[in-house]
């Protein structure tokens, strides 16, 4: 009788264990079927970079990496420099301290890029703008592993908190993947996101934003008013248009993306996240030249 009671008590635990084992097996099977090629099906070891997001860009040329200039720039074996498209690495000028020349996020980003690419061969996939004003190649870059798989450099740096997604007009392939990779690190507060200098700023803090002209910022807030003025669309985040934060959609974007920009006229009352360089036009403002600079945060279209 005692043995039967013991069996009855143990039976629920045995059933639960069997369910957990079946669930783990099912999850593993789904990952094998659905995970992108080259993505890790098991967690990386402690200290290893997190797997990058997916960016599929075929073609391009291969070159060797001989030096790391900073957290977003490589020197290639033919003497040219390659700037990684779609990201902005930390730099000493981001720091508001006297020790800006030893800004830890900048050093960490350079070290992370060196770990990924120093001495490796990279596939360079250009798109749209191929050179910047310093004659550097501007492109996405992929490191090829010994097994033939590839790691997307931009995705790795963003996912591990060593850069911010950056858009400045023109064609930026994989823009959604760039924002998604950054979101992982930002949500986890790792890397540069542990520093106040990079945390998203509330749109209502116009005075603080006014003290940061010429800096790249991520600003979050609710749009109070949206209106068209000629070829521009203006989004206002405060009552005072002369001093509060605002966003201006550039004419070239309203012309190239008329349906997308027209939808912004219905943005009043919705929370958005906008990224870009702070300028002063009455109050602090950001000019949007790429659709990926604005994200809707409340599920609105």
Secondary structure, DSSP 8 states (H G I E B T S, - for coil): -HHHHHHHHHHHHHHHHHHHHHHHHHHHHHHHHHS-TT--SS---TTS------------EEEEEEEEEETTEEEETTS-EEEETTEEE--GGG--STTGGG-HHHHHHHHHHHHHHTT-EEEEEEEEEEE-TT--EEEEEEEE-TTS-EEEHHHHHHHTTSEEE---SS--TTHHHHHHHHHHHHHHT-GGGGSGGGS-EETT-HHHHHTTTT-EEEEEEE--EEEEETTEEEEE-SS-TTTS-EEEE-HHHHHH-HHHHHHGGG-TT-EEEEEEEEEESSSEEEEE-SGGGEEESSS--
